[in-house]
Amino acid sequence: MVAANRRHFSRPATVPVQRLRAGTKTAHYRTMLKHIAVGIDLSSGSNEALGYAVTLARRNGAKVTMISVTTLPPATAIFPRAAGQAAELYTKRSNEMLASHRAELEALRERVAGGASVEISTLIVPGFADRDVATAAEEIGADMVVVGTHGRGFLGRIFIGSVAERTARSFNKSVLVTRGDHHHADGGFRRILVATDLSPPGEVALDRALEIAAPGASIELVHAWRDPLQAWSFDPAVSLASSTVWSDVETALMEELKATVAKSAERASHQPPIAIRALLGYAGQALVARAHEMSADAIVVGAHSHRGVARFLLGSTAEAVLRHAPCSVLIAR
């Protein structure tokens, strides 16, 4: 990346949100979040994901389903018929392990549900977690899946785990990939960076951000614009951004961002003030850099809802943010 692309020119602005007259809209933001599924493997990452899920469910009046995927095949699938004694021992031990796993899940459910005032249920399905968490969530009609990551630090962010990445790719609705202690987001996220490409998925991203926002949250809506000439040249002198072109583009983008916020305000009677910002640079890199600058605890990125093979394609921006973000990431559909 050339030097000019590393610069994130910005002109922050806070858009005053017009309050609608009483009676014209519902009292709160009209959330579509009614059923949250969370992938559970009893690891610390999945337990933190459960904490996030319960927090969001309590705020939105939703219910939570804990999905645990088992991978123990039946004895008939791995033992020859002549190995009857070995198959019997395997079956006995695997049944004991599954019973212990169910007991741990139920203990976790009771512990979390005890003071949560949220309906929490468990679902154990056979299969492989990186594929079947999303499948099970679709079958129960979940509006969002919450999954945790297993890593911390730089390498932990890059290798987020096959379950989180595969679920984010394959589930046909929103997926929240959590990082960090859920107590930091008690009541919702407080510093949210929302990416928009000024298309309908970008508008959906802002709507989903409102669903996960804590009372009094700080929300920033951004669009990143890449200099088309620099995309084809390694010469920093070959740039539109060094001229007045970027100023003109930035002004136009700010107007479109204001329009996006205004559309969102029509769907809500209680919307917090939303800052808008235009960034210059590759979208994924610019978003991650801005998240660091504002100490964001969540980034929301819109993704197109596809069917068939295309549903597994997140897009380069969502991929980059998911892998390198310093905080939780919501893939909004």
Secondary structure, DSSP 8 states (H G I E B T S, - for coil): --GGGG------EEE------TTSS-SS------EEEEE--SSHHHHHHHHHHHHHHHHHT-EEEEEEEE----HHHHS-TT-HHHHHHHHHHHHHHHHHHHHHHHHHHHHHHTTT-S-EEEEEEES-HHHHHHHHHHHTT-SEEEEE-S--HHHHHH---HHHHHHHHH-SSEEEEE-S-GGGGTTSEEEEEEE--SSHHHHHHHHHHHHHEEEEEEEEEEEEE--TTGGG-S-TTS-STTTTHHHHHHHHHHHHHHHHHHHHHHT-SS---EEEEEEES-HHHHHHHHHHHTT-SEEEEE-----GGGGG---HHHHHHHHH-SSEEEEE-
